[in-house]
Amino acid sequence: MIARRSLTLFAGLFVLFCVIGWALGAANISLLLVQSFAYALIALGLNIQWGYGGLFNFGIMGMLMLGGAATTFISTPIIPGFWGSEGPLLLGRALLAFAFGFLLVWGARKADRVGIRGGWKTALTIVAWAAAYIIYRSQIDVAAAYIEATPDGWIGGLGLHPVLGWLFGGVLAAGAAYIVGKICLGLRTDYLAIATIGISEIIRALLKNMDWLTRGTLTVSPIPWPTPLPQEFQASGTPITDSFIYARLGFLGLVLIVLIVAFFLVQRAYGGPWGRMMRAIRDNYVAAASMGKNITSRQLEVFILGSVLMGIGGAMLVSFGQIYDPGSFQPINHTFLIWVMVIVGGAGNNWGAVFGAMLIYITWMISDPVSQWLFNGISNWSTDLGWGAIPEIQSRASQMRVFVLGVVITIALRYAPRGLIPEVVKREA
């Protein structure tokens, strides 16, 4: 039953993409395919956290931004002016100050080993945090002011291959997820959601204001592709339209490889003992804990794994767009939309997460131009009848995106409360 429904839904999705490709052209549909598969990888990460572990993570946008910042730092060409100045020395001092402050705090937290306990340990920890903050700020502020005063205004990148940037994006997101998880995973689900929202906004504020590291709202562009650019095809004599198709198909192939590998590994893991353990923790963590399972450690594990895929997906999107603009990340596009993908597709089912990601993303993208086309037709008709034209068609069409998305959610959850491709759990007799 579920397998037949899955095949039918994916066949319908394939037909939908073919129709859109016929209407918009090969260049535009290849662009939508790259972005939809990148979002499928991100949705797969959220499915690990929510569908497998039952964790309410509303900090997806922060992980995407970290992934984008990572690939920007790794793949953007080197700025000789920065490396030939005092900037690296000043940054090195700031890193040493950070390391020293970390050791101070770590030592204060271990003070009970030398007999300092209770209130004295708490007071020592507070003093250590204050001293670490002052020491670090005394160095990083000087370094940031110096770098921002240079002609380029930021440190630039390392000029390495963009795929290394994708991997570093996953590592950076994993590190952030570890810190967030250690702080927040002991909270109840609703408090966890609120905490992750706050942490996501903190990450966004940091990346928007650290001009010396990310250029902030000044943006970084162009970010290199891991595959040949359209300009490289044009240089060899390929027509402009065809060059965009070939270039985007090359990028699409690389994204598909990453998605297939991640999907295969996650599917194998969830089908084995690890998956059964995670389902037991998600469904009844009290019973799982009574059987000797370390609930917090396993939840931290899935939180990190899901964030790795989010970081890689965010790095892919930034690489494909060739621009890193922290101001362009918005919760509705980079958190709410991904939650809708998993809920509509089917939480706990990897096929459902991929299907939901592609369906919701293509619906989100085409609802604006389709709405503009409909409004223009109605406006012309009403003008011919003497009723006047519809004002502000473009802004109204943009607002229709949210309305269309709401209709899709309502219909999907009315007739498929567990998602279009729900989780299937095989139970022994």
Secondary structure by P-SEA (a helix, b strand, c coil): caaaaaaaaaaaaaaaaaaaaaaccaaaaaaaaaaaaaaaaaaaaaaaacccccccccaaaaaaaaaaaaaaaccccccaaaaacaaaaaaaaaaaaaaaaaaaaaaaaaccccccccaaaaaaaaaaaaaaaaaaaacaaaaaaaaaaccccccccccccaaaaaaaaaaaaaaaaaaaaaccccccaaaaaaaaaaaaaaaaaaaacccccccccccccccccccccaaaaaaacccaaaaaaaaaaaaaaaaaaaaaaaaaaaaaaaacaaaaaaaaaaacaaaaaaaccaaaaaaaaaaaaaaaaaaaaaaaaaaaaccccccccccccccaaaaaaaaaaccccaaaaaaaaaaaaaaaaaaaaaaaaaaaaaaaaaaaaccccccaaaaaaaaaaaaaaaaaaaaaaaccccccccbbbbbcc
